[in-house]
């Protein structure tokens, strides 16, 4: 797999995971104010970009540093 494809897949995974976590937090508490589910989903989609972007930095270091081959347990690639 090409490194940039691997980064894109990891970004998508982190983005969806962040959206699910934020929507769950918003629906179970008053931490994220919203008027309806569509509004909550759009707000969480915007908030999730930042978290996924930060995780991409870690993924770039992991992939281009070939850390997943050298240290699979430490990089979470088990």
Rosetta silent file (secondary structure, phi, psi, omega in degrees, C-alpha in Angstrom):
SEQUENCE: XXXXXXXXXXXXXXXXXXXXXXXXXXXXXXXXXXXXXXXXXXXXXXXXXXXXXXXXXXXXXXXXXXXXXXXXXXXXXX
SCORE:     score description
SCORE:     0.000 S_00000001
   1 L     0.000  137.338  178.494    0.000    0.000    0.000 S_00000001
   2 L   -66.968  144.853 -178.558    1.267    3.452   -0.863 S_00000001
   3 H   -58.743  -38.270 -177.999    2.138    5.622    2.155 S_00000001
   4 H   -70.532  -30.849  175.077   -0.273    8.386    1.157 S_00000001
   5 H   -68.373  -41.774  178.344   -3.137    5.896    0.833 S_00000001
   6 H   -62.221  -39.631  178.525   -2.303    4.547    4.284 S_00000001
   7 H   -66.221  -42.373  179.421   -2.339    8.088    5.685 S_00000001
   8 H   -63.625  -41.304  178.797   -5.694    8.828    4.026 S_00000001
   9 H   -64.925  -42.854  179.406   -7.205    5.619    5.410 S_00000001
  10 H   -66.624  -38.425  176.700   -5.926    6.383    8.901 S_00000001
  11 H   -60.992  -46.589 -179.837   -7.240    9.964    8.663 S_00000001
  12 H   -60.900  -42.560  179.262  -10.679    8.695    7.630 S_00000001
  13 H   -62.029  -47.430  179.972  -10.680    6.174   10.479 S_00000001
  14 H   -65.337  -36.713 -179.832   -9.707    8.800   13.060 S_00000001
  15 H   -65.257  -47.404  179.882  -12.233   11.287   11.638 S_00000001
  16 H   -65.665  -40.569  178.654  -15.146    8.842   11.830 S_00000001
  17 H   -62.809  -39.166  179.249  -14.121    7.714   15.320 S_00000001
  18 H   -67.889  -40.294  177.761  -13.998   11.336   16.476 S_00000001
  19 H   -61.479  -45.969 -179.820  -17.437   12.069   14.994 S_00000001
  20 H   -61.207  -43.811 -179.995  -18.941    9.050   16.753 S_00000001
  21 H   -64.787  -42.566 -179.240  -17.349   10.049   20.061 S_00000001
  22 H   -68.920  -40.051  177.373  -18.484   13.667   19.771 S_00000001
  23 H   -64.064  -41.140  177.605  -22.034   12.751   18.766 S_00000001
  24 H   -61.795  -44.748  178.600  -22.206   10.339   21.700 S_00000001
  25 H   -63.884  -39.785 -179.906  -20.961   13.034   24.074 S_00000001
  26 H   -67.924  -35.020 -178.190  -23.416   15.532   22.640 S_00000001
  27 H   -80.503  -24.934 -176.414  -26.399   13.208   22.936 S_00000001
  28 H   -99.794   -4.493  179.129  -25.649   12.018   26.455 S_00000001
  29 L  -149.064 -179.335  176.735  -24.777   15.373   28.009 S_00000001
  30 L   -99.678   19.999 -177.192  -25.132   19.091   27.507 S_00000001
  31 L   -65.379  -34.770  178.790  -21.438   19.440   26.599 S_00000001
  32 L  -120.829  103.873 -178.667  -22.239   20.235   22.947 S_00000001
  33 L   -69.906  140.168  179.726  -25.404   22.325   22.607 S_00000001
  34 L  -154.238  159.524 -179.741  -27.610   21.538   19.606 S_00000001
  35 L  -100.101  -33.309  175.344  -31.178   22.035   18.410 S_00000001
  36 L  -150.365  174.762 -174.531  -31.660   18.799   16.438 S_00000001
  37 H   -63.597  -39.122  179.754  -29.638   15.761   15.377 S_00000001
  38 H   -62.311  -40.543  177.483  -28.620   17.219   12.004 S_00000001
  39 H   -63.944  -43.239  177.411  -27.268   20.316   13.738 S_00000001
  40 H   -61.780  -44.716 -178.760  -25.350   18.144   16.215 S_00000001
  41 H   -62.980  -43.572  178.537  -23.923   16.000   13.431 S_00000001
  42 H   -65.331  -40.903  178.969  -22.719   19.014   11.430 S_00000001
  43 H   -64.455  -42.849  179.909  -21.193   20.615   14.514 S_00000001
  44 H   -68.427  -34.418  177.400  -19.405   17.365   15.438 S_00000001
  45 H   -62.877  -38.741  177.265  -18.184   16.896   11.849 S_00000001
  46 H   -69.955  -40.851  179.548  -16.492   20.277   12.057 S_00000001
  47 H   -67.971  -29.866 -176.359  -15.001   19.601   15.471 S_00000001
  48 H   -71.448  -21.685 -177.977  -13.651   16.198   14.392 S_00000001
  49 H   -61.444  -43.307 -178.600  -11.378   17.673   11.712 S_00000001
  50 H   -61.623  -45.462  178.935   -8.957   19.093   14.281 S_00000001
  51 H   -64.522  -41.563  179.085   -8.532   15.843   16.160 S_00000001
  52 H   -67.151  -35.248  178.941   -8.064   13.822   12.993 S_00000001
  53 H   -66.411  -38.852  177.568   -5.506   16.344   11.709 S_00000001
  54 H   -65.661  -40.673  179.490   -3.438   16.036   14.889 S_00000001
  55 H   -66.496  -27.782  177.526   -3.527   12.235   14.626 S_00000001
  56 H   -62.769  -34.881  178.109   -2.279   12.482   11.023 S_00000001
  57 H   -60.241  -44.229  177.380    0.964   13.954   12.354 S_00000001
  58 H   -63.941  -40.745 -179.189    1.510   10.842   14.463 S_00000001
  59 H   -66.888  -36.526  177.583    0.601    8.614   11.530 S_00000001
  60 H   -62.741  -45.325  178.360    3.044   10.383    9.207 S_00000001
  61 H   -63.478  -42.286 -179.417    5.881    9.806   11.661 S_00000001
  62 H   -64.009  -45.482 -175.343    4.821    6.178   12.150 S_00000001
  63 H   -74.032  -50.911 -176.208    4.519    5.390    8.436 S_00000001
  64 H   -76.030  -21.970  174.557    7.503    7.286    7.054 S_00000001
  65 L   -85.809   -1.517 -178.826    9.704    6.343    9.996 S_00000001
  66 L    53.341   34.386 -178.351    8.782    2.696    9.420 S_00000001
  67 H   -71.796  -27.437 -178.533    8.108    2.424   13.145 S_00000001
  68 H   -67.832  -27.688  176.400    5.250   -0.044   12.673 S_00000001
  69 H   -79.656  -36.683 -177.972    7.701   -2.625   11.314 S_00000001
  70 H   -79.232  -41.850 -175.435   10.340   -2.012   13.971 S_00000001
  71 L  -132.871   73.233 -175.041    8.050   -1.580   16.995 S_00000001
  72 H   -62.728  -34.999  179.657    4.591   -3.017   16.207 S_00000001
  73 H   -70.344  -40.231 -177.945    3.400   -2.997   19.827 S_00000001
  74 H   -71.331  -30.646 -177.344    4.480    0.583   20.460 S_00000001
  75 H   -93.117   -3.294  178.882    2.908    1.910   17.241 S_00000001
  76 L    78.251   21.094 -176.984   -0.393    0.029   17.657 S_00000001
  77 L  -102.102   41.820 -178.698    0.053   -2.011   14.482 S_00000001
  78 L   -97.318    0.000    0.000   -0.630   -5.411   15.980 S_00000001
